[in-house]
Amino acid sequence: MRKIWFYALGIFLTMGQAQAVLKIEITKGAEGALPIAIVPFAWKASSVPVTQKLDEVITADLHRSGLFDPIPKTDFLSWPTEGSEVRCKDWRLLGAENIVVGNVRPIGEIFEVRYELFDVLRCVQVEGQKFRVQGNQLRRLGHQISDRIYKALTGERGAFATRIAYVVASMGDDGKPRYMLQVADSDGFNARTILSSPESIISLAWSPDGTRLAYASFEHGPVTVYIQDVTTGERERLINTKDQVSGPAWSPDGTRLAVVMSRGGKRDIYLVDLATRATKRLTRTSASGFNTEPVWSPDGDYIVYTSHSGGRPQLYRVNATGGRAKRLTFEGKYNTRGTFSPDGKLLGMVHADGAGYHIAVLELETGTFRVLSRTRLDESPSFAPNGSMILYATRDRNRGVLAAASADGRVGQRFELQERGDAREPAWGPFLTP
């Protein structure tokens, strides 16, 4: 695979700017990545300034997946903009297996976008469609086209048109710490600060429909959980109590939150009904341990959590209706912060060995255990909604950054802030409705 740095900074769409806060470096690409050519989309109007081509969004998306190897445009022998102009022989000479062509035509304030995906070896069209969108929707459309190409060539749904949430911790001009809860597109563009606080923000969790974030904050004394609307910024406290409340996790149907509550000196998992705010205790810790970090299984039947009841932190599973807990992890002496893949087959976690804290996955059916990362201080894993990648926080050159690894360990990325501060507590959002 060609060694390419992708800088997400400074790419603009014709109808307005969309700046990236994160610089993405592909640290590890899959061997045998698919050679693909993405030809610049033509603008079918001389009066429209070409400041951004959709091909740049698509190229960046497919490249950072690690599964595709875009051919440099300087090598192109021709520049087709529709299927009738594609000469497959030219692209086979460059080693391309697929080619993407397209064009954009303004119709008043609307843009008509056409794209076609060709199999160069067979010289047949694989995928293609026409869209009509407003100017401020062009970048999102580019991600949607990337998703369609990804699915056509891999058989899996793409996750480029999704969002990530994370916390930026920095020191303000007044010398006091500042914490910003930010939401951005999956490529780091369109970042928005939805909360700024002088106190820590931890344990981010997306609602299943992607409209709200739950998180824990120390703003008003003891840590407690808030739910915030991502679009309007409106938020509410989950429950009014003097007890410490943290670690929120949404049920798959969005009707309940699993949280950690400290009562009587013990930390246990509780379920909170969002309609009534009634609480139900799910676990009962021993005198020497505590239970934290709940996460729901995708089918809603189980909750996995971290327990110290055995003396060292390991992951356990309990039925969502209660009952006896079952230990899930036995590899090593430290496994915490469980996260399920969307299909429920993999359980991601933070695993410690003598070399540090790493991201690992457990295949629940076979018991196969894989360590995915080799950096020393990895935390807060979160699966992409298609299960292809795990987003997590780590340290690089004494700075907090985000990173991602494919579930099979073959692909790696690093997301570095372009501004001052440390990035932490990432959470990958769900698929968004078109």
Summary of the structure (lengths in Angstrom):
residues: 434
radius of gyration: 23.1
end to end distance: 32.5
largest distance: 74.5
contacts: 1440
relative contact order: 0.11
helix: 10%
strand: 47%
